[in-house]
Amino acid sequence: MIPRKVAVIGAGDIGVGWAALCASAGWPVAIFDLKPGTMERASIEVERRTRALVALDRAPESIVERGLTELVHAQFLSEAVSDADWIIEAIHEDVAAKQKLLVGIEQQAGDDALISSSSSGLPPTEIFGRMRRLDRCLVTHPLNPPELIPLVEVVPTERTSAASMNRAVEYLRSLGRFPIVLKKSIPGYVVGRVSAAVWRECIDLVLRGVISVDELDRAVSLGPAIGWAAAGPHLTYHLAAGEGGIRSFTQHLLASFESWWQQLAHWAQLDPDQQRALIQSIERAYKGKVEFLREARDRRLSAILRALEQARAPSESESG
């Protein structure tokens, strides 16, 4: 299932990523932002990030060029959403701002348009709280950068129709994404809560002087993150138990973890001195290297995705 046109409203990093992803599939895309400066940056960034997918072997050049030819930098909201089958709201995490924008979108969108928010953790009932038709509204939360990381959380409202859910999932699958549908909404959703828990402990380890920022990042990215990328946490520990041993292994492991959990970082707000110390630690580790590190990260992500895709593909013997 392919939409006739996608409208991305909000031209920050997430909006630019959505636009680059859709354009890389050859889909007609219109992007709009109320801030002229943001739109100027987007006009450069969407093209750069879309063409980068060709260099990373994530999209064919001919389709990318077709998508960029049909890319529109809209001057007005009405121009962006006109004739769009899928409208993606991608502004900052502010409930009031999202509600106001979505009311404007609903007033100008076609009757059959699917409307989704890219919120990373706000309750859908609040985001769409002023909408008249909740049956076509839901959250489609990508990870950053959206054009590379394939997972997207899909969070419906209580009144989102099954047809709208199926349509959103089909759109995402057509873009090569892996949608996961939450059974119910929870603040932060699933990915955000797991990420927040891990990062909070990582912050605490740095602030306690146990490890430096760059060594901590290396410990996670070259340690558990590799195993989790291949199998996720539950399957990783299940496989470690061996055949038939998951119950006793898990009970033993949980007993060990429970003693560690008691010592984990408390879920309290960092005071200003701690925030400054953290920021200074990150700056010492990475200041002046952001663009280089961004490109390096994207190359690694592409390589990891390629390896995972090859591992999932049927072997020659199976396909023969």
Secondary structure, DSSP 4 states (H G I P E B T S, - for coil): ---S-EEEE--SHHHHHHHHHHHHTT--EEEE-S-HHHHHHHHHHHHHHHHHHHHTTSS-HHHHHHHHHT-EE-SSHHHHHTT-SEEEE---S-HHHHHHHHHHHHHHS-TT-EEEE--SS--HHHHTTT-S-GGGEEEEEEPSSTTT--EEEEEE-TT--HHHHHHHHHHHHHTT-EEEE-SS--TTTTHHHHHHHHHHHHHHHHHTTSS-HHHHHHHHHTTHHHHHHHHHHHHHHHHHH-TT-HHHHHHHHHHHHHHHHTTSPPS-PPPHHHHHHHHHHHHHHHTT-HHHHHHHHHHHHHHHHHHHHHHHSPPHHHH-
